[in-house]
Amino acid sequence: MECQRYEFTPLLNEKAIRVLVLLPGRPGDLIHITISSITLDDGTHTYNALSYTWGDPSPVHTVVCDGAMLGIAENLFAALNCLRSELDPITLWVDAICIDQNNVDERNHQVRLIGSIYSIAHKVLVWTGKDNLSSRTAFILFRDLASLWLVQTQTKVVQLDEEGLLSLLDKDGFWKRVDCIKEYFGRPWFSRAWTFQEICLSHDAVLICGKDSIPWATFHEALSILWLPGFVKYLDREATTVRTIDGYWDYLRLRHKDHSPKQGDTLRLSYLLRRTEENVASDPRDGIFSLLGIASLKGEDYFQPDYSQSVRDTYLHFTRLCIAHDGHLEILSEVYRARNSQSLNLPSWVPDWREVSGANQIAMRSDEGHPKYRINKTFKPSQIVYQHENKNILCLKGAFFDIIKTVYDLTPLLKQLINTMPKIAAQSSFKHFRQFQDNHSFPTVYSITGEEFTIALVRTLSADSVGAWGRMRDEQRFGAMCPWPYDLWRLIINNRITIRKILRRISPGLPVKQERASKEPVVFANNELVRLFIMLAHRDATNAVEEQLPLLQRIKCAISWQRLQEKWRWLSYPMHGLDLDFIVRNLVEDIIHWSLGRSLFLTEKGFIGIGPRTIQPGDRMCTIMGGDVPFVVRTIRVNEPWNYLIGESYIHGVMDGELWRPMTDDRNLVPVHDDLCIENIVLL
């Protein structure tokens, strides 16, 4: 008997969605469903939302929908077959069935509701595909890890070492099971653009693989073990995506539980897009649209999905609105990714979000929104973008301060460093840099800062970002990590306080034995000081001063090492005993991290910096009001403000506002040199 093709009926109001009822059936039976319309905010309907990957969207299977035939794709067919009960109907929301995919207006409208659909759902059912021996082994390990985590947290023993965990998990059989986890993390669901939002918005989710299932909360507990330093190193790059998903799920769950407002930059749309840039979407616009339900936006009309708009116009509109919403120009640092921008004919200042970045972003701000660099000090322009009748043109204010004279290929140097890792040692580590310096006849002293040129070169190649705290401002470092008054922090940094006085400030009223207290100033040189001071600050005030003094003596010992004090004082790595080799290896890793995909350049005024590989002699360096770092532009015609944006850069000696005089307020910038003036910078 032939059945007619299913025809969608229009939704009646703005809050209306369709849900399907999966009718009971036995394995192998034809799938029967019914579709009905409900209103999201009436609170009378309960449904589960399915989170899955489309895979090949070709309708290779047919289900019976209200007596008519409806084609569905392979992965959805497998999910419905597995979820179907033999006894009870199940109410589901499934995008491929509940949205008329051929109606662009409806797609636009329903995509705007997806955030509400998944957050209101009774449960989110995460379908990751059919099960196999490997996936079943992974699920057994997830349960074992979750149980272990629960036992350890209940007994307040969470500092688990690698050997202890391996013994608890059956050391001989663990590695095979870890391979099963890596294989499971490689399933398409974990890298799909839309699934990130779907799981993060859920308040109750179930992870399903064939007939295997565990609550997402249990999966999260298992991951808490896997993310420990001794274990995460055994997982492949797929674990990074899983870690991002789980981290945001936990962050949003706790924020919702505490009823706390959205804070920092973690929910800023441009930040979210960068964190999920490797996720896959069949439609290039979905990389943006799939995050709208999570992002902290100003007003409901800030950015709405519109599938009638071209990819080019979507990216252009999104970039403009990000600048307006963020209040700074960090998003311009993303243009380096635009390798295929010509195929979209994008303006030079609009990133091509289809491409994963070719280099790590220099200007990326912290999760809390703190800038790593301040080329314009703390200046806050009242206006960043100026109106222009052509939406393809971006009008800004800024200052040109130099021209690129010579460009150097870093590929040979980076290959040498990569080939010597991880065997690199402190004694021989800097021979590559000095050889590079000699080959290009660089001077022995970097005239801009007065440093030895080798040190300036190393700091440039690492974007002066060595160590986790390398570029964080003192007040930000202090505010985030330490409960002491900031004035005490400044005294410590400036060597104006003795150990005895520190103890008295931290623990008022406690006696300090004169003979035990050193009067020598504490020299601030690296992260060990920060870490140990934090440990001290959190000690019980009733502890005897004698117990605290050895810790302070350890600080003195850790930071008095002459080799670091005299030459490498700017390093911010924690001390591991006196293991300089460890520090240098991490330094080289940072150099590779920041310089890979970039070129070194020398300017006419003698600055050195790193920038996009596409830079050329004659390109101009500028600072733009609202930006954190210098940008490289290519001027179209001399004496006219028309420029192409080439990309962001690091230039040693200007990143902390050295181009400007000390400020009396946040609204006035006075240049150090008379030839520096703020003018129009127009980007095409």
N, C-alpha and C positions, 0 to 999 in steps of 0.2 A: 504494500500500500504506500503510495507516495504522499508525503506531507508537505505542506507549504513552508516556505522559509519564514523564520520568526521576524516580525516587524516591531520595532520599539515604539512605544507610545510616549508622547512628550511628558516631561516632568511638569508638575503644576505650579510649583513655587520655588523661591530661591534656596530654601533649605531642604528641598526634597531630594532624596536619593533612592535608588533602587536596591533591593536586597533579593537574594535568591534563596529558595528553600530546596535543599538537596534531599530528595525523597529517599526512603529506605530502599535497599536493594542488596542482592547477593553479588559476590565477585563474579564478573563475567556478564551480569545483566546490563542491558542498556541503561544509561544514566538518564533519570528523569528529574527535571527541576521545574519550579514555578517562580515567576518574578512578580514582585509587588513594589509599590512605592510607599515610602515612609518619610516622615519629617524628622530631621536630625534632633531638633531641640524640644520635642514634645515629651521625651522621657518615658515613653510607654513601650518602646520596642527594644528588644535585645538581639544582638547579632554578634558574630565573630568575624573579624576582618582577616582575609587571607593575604599573606605577604609571600611572594614567590617571584620567580623570573619567568619571563615570557618564552625565552629561547627563540626558536624559529616560530614566528607568529602565524605561519600558514595553518589554516583550519583543516587538519588532517583527520580529525575525529568529529563525530556528530553526537549531540545530546538532544533529548526531547524537552522542549521548553514550552509549557502551556499548550501542548499538542502540536507545536510546530517544530521544525528542525533548526538547530543553531550549531554552526561549526565552531570548534575550539581547537587550540594548539595542543601538541603532544604533552608538554609539561603540566599544563592545567588539567588535562584529561587524567594524567597519572595521579595528581593531587586529589581530584574529586573522587576517583576510584578508591583511593586509600582512606580518605576521610569519611566516606559514606558508611553509615551504620546499617545493619540489617534490620534494626527495630525502630529507630527514632529518626524523625526529620531533623536536619541541621540548618539553621539560618546563617547565611554567609553574605559578606560583601566581597565581591571579586571584580576588580577593575575591568577586565576584558569582557565580562558579561553584563555588569551593572551600569556601564557607561556605553552609550552608542558611539563607538569609535569612528564612525563615518560622519558624525555630526560635529563639526569643528566648534561651533558655538557651545554645544553641550560639553564637549571636552574641556574647553576653556573654563567654563563655570564649575564643572565637577572637580577639576584639578585644584581649584581654590578651596574646595571643601575637604580635601584629602586629609589635611591636618586634623580637622574635627572628626572625620570618619574614623581614623585610627585611634585618636585619644579617647573617644566615646565608646569604642567597641568593648564588649564584655571581655574578649580575649583577642589577641593577635596570634594567628596560627602561622608560624614560620615554616614554610615548606621548602626544604633544601634539596629535594629530589628522592629518588628511589634508594633504598638501602642496599648494602652489600657487606661482605665480610669485613672490609676495612672500616666502613662507617659504624658497624655494630661494635667493633673493637674500640673505636674512638668514643662511642657513647658509654661503654663500660668504664673507660678511663675517666671520662668526665664525671661520672658518678663517684668513682673512687677518690678523685681529686677533691670534689665538693665535700665528701664526707671527711676527708683529711683536714680540709680548711675549717670545717665546722668544729671538729675536735680541737684543733689548735687554737682557734679564736675563743672557744669556750674556756680553755685552760690558760688563756692570755699568753700563749707562746706562739707569737707570729714571726719571730726572727728565725726562720727555718734555713738551715744551711743545705747546700746541694747534696752532700753525701747522706745526711739524715733523711731527706725526702726520697732519694733514690732507694735507700734501704727499705723505707716504708712502702714503696711502690713496686717492690720486686725488681731489684737492679738488673737481673739477667734479662727480664722480658720487657724492660721499659722502652728500650730504643725502638723496637719494632712497633710498639704502641704509639710512640711519638711520631713515627712515620705515618701512621694512620691518621693522627691528628692533623699533620701537615697536609695530607691528601684531602681531608675533609675541609680544612680551611681554604683549599683551592677551589671549592665548588662555586659556581657562578653567583649564587645568592649573596655571598659575602662581598662581592665587588660590584653589585648592581647599584646604580644611582638611587633609585626609588626606595630600596630596602632600608637604606640608612635612616631616612625620615620615618618609615613605617615602624621600625622597631624602637627608635628613640622616643616616639610619641606614645607607645603602648604603656598601660599601667599594669597589664598582666599578659605575658606572652609565653608561648610554648614552642620549643624548637623541635621540629619533626623531620625525620628522615625515614621514609618508608613507614614501617610499623613501629619504629623506635621513636620515643619522644621523651623530653625532659623539660621542666619549667626553665624559662630563661634565667630566673634567679639562681637556679642550681648551676646552670652553665656559667653564670657570672662568678660564682664561688669557685668553680673549677679553674676559670681563667685567672683568678686571683693568685693561684699557685703557679700557673704557667708563666705569669708575668714577672715572677721573682727572677732576679738577675741570673741565678744559676741555671734557669730553665729556658728563658726566652731566647738565649743564644742558640739553642738547638732548633729553633723554628725558622722557617724561611720568611721571605718578605711578605707572604700572604698574612702572616701574623700581625703585621702593622695595620692592615685594613681592619682585621677583627678587633684589634686593640682600640682603634679609633671608634668603631661602632659601639663596643661595650663601654668604653669610657664615657661617651656622650649619653648612652642609656642610663648609666649610673648617675651621671651629673644631673640629668633632667629629672630622674626619679627622686633624688635627694632634694633638689630645688622645689619640686612639687610637694614633697612631704613636709618641708620646712616652710612652705608658702613664702619663699624668699623671692625678691624681684630678680630679673635677669641682670647679671653683673658682668663687667669686663667686656672683652672682645670675643669670648668663646662662641657667642650666638650671633655675631655680626655676619651678615650674609656673605660678604667677600672673604671673611676668615674661614667660614664653613666650606666655601667652595674650594679654597686652597687645601684644606685638610682632607677633602674628598676628591681631589683632582684626578686620582687614578681610577675612580669608579667608572663603570661602563654604562652608557645609555645609547639606545638605538637612535634616538633623536638628540642632536647636539644641544638643543635648548633645554632638555630635561636635566642637564647638570645643574642648571639654575633653578628651574621650576620645582625640582624634587626636594629643594631645601627650604622652600617658602614657609612650610608649616612649622619649622623649628626656629627660623631666624627671628631675631629681635628687630622688628621693623617699626618705623614711625607712621602709624596710620594704616588703615586697611588698603588704601589705594597706592601705597608706596611702590609696589611692583606686583603686577598681576600677570599670571600666565596668559599668553596669547599665541595660539598656534597658527593664527592667520598672519602673524608677523614673521618676516624672514629671520634666519639665523643671524645675519649681519645686523639687522635693526635691533634684534633682541640683545646682542652683545653691546652695541653702541648705547642703547637706552639703559641697560644695566650698569655700564661703567659710569655714565653720567650720574645716575642715582646713587651709586655707591660713594662717589666723591661728596655728593650733597649730604648723604646720610652719615658717613664716617667722619666728616669734618677734617680730613687730611688726604694726602695724595699717595698713600701706600699702594693703592691698586695700580698706579702707573708703573710700579716696579714689576708687574706681571707681564708687561709687553714683551719681555725677552722671549717668552714662550712662542711668540707669534711667527713661527716658521712658515706656516701655510696661509698667512693672512692675505696674500695676494689672491688666493682662490675665492676669498670672500670680499675682496676689495675693501678691507677695513681701514679706517684712519690709523695713523701710526701710533696713536695713544690708546687704542682699544685693544685689549688682549684677545687672543684667539683661544678661547677656553676649550677648544677641542684637543689642544696639544698639551701634553705634560711638560712642565717647565724644563728647559735645557740646562738650567743651573739653579742652585739654591738661592732663594731670594734674600738679598742683603738687608732690605729694610723691613723685614717681617717683625711686627711688634709682638710683645709678650701676650700671654693669655689675658692678662689684666689690662691690656691696651697701652702699656708703657713703651715708648719708642726706644730702640736700641741706640740710635744716633740722633743728634740734634744739630744738624748743620746750620740751622737758623736759630740756635739757642732755644729759648722758650717762647719765641715770638708767635703770637696767635693772630693771624690776619682776620680782619672782620669779614672779608670776602675772599674766597679762593678762586672761584670760576666767575668770569665776566661774560655777560650775554653777547651772543653773536647770532646774526640772522641765519647762518648756516650751521645746522646741528652737527655737521661733520668736523667742525673746527672747535678747538678747545682754547679759550683765551685765559691766560694766567698772568701773574706778576712774578718777576724774578730778576736775577742778576747773572750776567755772563762774567766769569772770572778767569778763564784760561782757555787755551787751545791745545789739542793733542798734537804733539810733535812727532813722536815715534811710537810704534806699536810692536810688541814683542810676543812671539808665539810661546806659550807656556807648555805646550804638549811634551817636548823632550824632558823638561824638568819634572813634570808630573809623572811621566812614565818611569823615570829614575826612582822617584819617591815610592810609587806604587810597587815597583819591582823589589824594593828593599824592605817593604813592610811584610811581616811584623818584626823582622830581624834588626831593624834599625836601632842603633845605639847612640848614646849621647856623644861619645868621642868622635864619631864620624858623621853625625847627622847633618852638620852644617856645611860640610864640604861641598854638597850639591849647590847650596845657595851661594857660597863664595865663588864656586866655579862659574855659575850662571852670571854672577856679578862681574867677574873678570872677563868672561867672554863678550860681554856687552859694554865693557869699559865704563862701568858706573863708578862714581867717586867713592871715596872711603867714608865720607861723612854726608849724611842727608841734611842739606842746608836748611830745609824748612823747619826741622825740629832740633837740629844739632845732634841727632843720634848717629851712632855708627850705622852706615848704610845697610849692612847685613841685617841688623835688627829692624830697621825701617822696612826692608824688603819682606822679612818674615811676617811682620805685623800687617803689612799690606796684603800679602797672599792669603793670610788667615782672616782678613777683614777685621783684624784686631778683636776677634771674638773668642779667643782661646778660653776654654773652661766654661762651665755652666753659668758663671757669674761675670764673665769677662767684660761685658759692656753695660751691665746694669748699674744705674746710678746708686750712689751710697744710700740715699734716703729710701729708694725703692727696695734695695737689698735689705736694709735694716727694717723697714716697715713690714715687709713680707715675712721675715724670719725671726725677728728678735724683739722681745718686749721691753727692752731698755729705753730710757729717754734718748732722743737723738743727739742731744748735746754731749752725752757721754760717749756716744759712738764717734762723734767728730774729734773729741779729745784723744781717743784711742788711735784713730787714723793719723792724726797729726803729731803723735809721739809726745803728747803733753800731759800724760798721766802715768803714774807708777802702778805696779801691781797692787801695792798696799791700798792705794786710793780707789782702785777698781773694786777691790773687795769691800771697802767701806761703803761705796756707792750702791753696790749690789745688795749687800746684807747689812743695813744700818744696825748699829748696836752690837754687832758681833766683835769680840776682841780679836785683834791681830797681833801676833807675836812679832815684836820688832826685829828679832834676829832672823825670822823666817821670811819676812817680807822683803822682796827685792826692790830697790829704789830705781832700778834701771828702767828706762822707757820701753814700752812694748812697740816693736816695729811691725807695722801692718804690711804684709807682703803677699799673702795669698789666702786661699779659701780655708785652709786649716784653721786659721785664726777665727774666721767667721763661724765655722762648724763647732769648734771647741768652746767659743764664747757662748753660743746658743745652748750647748749642753750645760754649761755652768749656770746660765741664767735660769734654766728650768729646774735646777736642783732645789731640794727642800731647804728653806732658809734656816732650819735648825741644824743642818749639817755643820760639823766643826770646820773651822777655817783650815785646819791642818789637812783635811781631806780635799779641800779645793786647791791648795797651793801646788801639789804635784801636777795638776792639770795646767795651771798657769806656767809652771816651769817647762812643761812639754810644749806649750805654745812658744815660749822663748826659744827652745831648742829647735823647733820646726822652722822658725822664721829667721834664724840667725845664720843660716848657711851662706857662706861668702859668695859662692858661685852664683846663687840666685840673687843675693842682695846687691851685688855689684853690677851684674849684667842683665839678669832676666827678671828684674823686679816686677815688671808689668805682667808676668805670667800669673794666672789666677787659678791654676789647678790645685787641688788639695794635695798635701804632701803624703806620700806613702813611704814612711820612714824617710830615707834620703835617696829614694829611687829616681834619679834624674832621667834614667832611660825611659821609665814609665811616662814621665812628663813629656819628654821629647816625642815619644811615639804618639801620644795624644795630640801634641802640637802638629805633627805631620799629618795626622788624620784630619785635623781642622783645616790645614792648608789645602789638602785634596778636596775636602768638602766645599770650600768656598771658591777655590780657583778653577775647579773642573768646569769646562764649558765657557771659560772666560779668557781674555787676553790681558797682559800687562801693558801699561802705557806710561810714557813720560810726557809731561806738558812743557810748553815753552817757558814757563816760570820755574820749572824744576820739580813740580809735584810728580809723585808716582801714584799709580792707582790700578785697579782692575775693573774691567767693564766687559760688555758683550763682545763676542768674537767678531761681530760685524763692524766694530769701530774702525775708523780710518784716520790717518793724519789729516788735520784740518777740521775735524769735528770739534765742536765747542762744548766746554763744561759750563754748566749753569746750576745755580741753586734756585728752586722755585718755592715761593711762599706757600706753606702748607705741606711741604715735603720734608722728609727726615734725612734724605741723602742727596748727593749731587746726581744730576742726570746728564747724559750725553745726547746732544742734539746735532742735527745736520742742517745748517742754514741753506735755504734754497737760493736766496739772493742777498748779497751783501747790503747792509744798511736798511734791510726790511725785516720785520719780526716773524717771517714765515719759516717754520722749522719742521723737520721730521724728528720724532722722538726715536732714538736708537735704544735707550734703556738706562737702567740705574747703574751706579758705580760706587766704588769705595775709593776715596782719595786720602792718602795719609797726610794728616795735618790740618784738615778742615772739618772733620766729622763732628767735632764738639763745639762748633760755633766760632772757630778761630778767625773767620772772615769778618766778624763783627765785634765792635767794642762792647765792654760790659754794659748790661742793660739796667736801666732804672725802673722799667716796667715791662709788661708783656706786649706793648703796642708800638714800640719804637725800636727800629734797627738802625744803628749807625755804623757804616763800614770802617774797617781798619785802614784801607787804602782809598785814596780819592778817585781812582779809576773804577771803583765798584759802585754801580748805581742800580736802583730798582727800576725796571722798565717792563714793557709789555713783552710777553713770550707767547707766541701763537703757534699752536701745534696743529698740523694738518693730518 
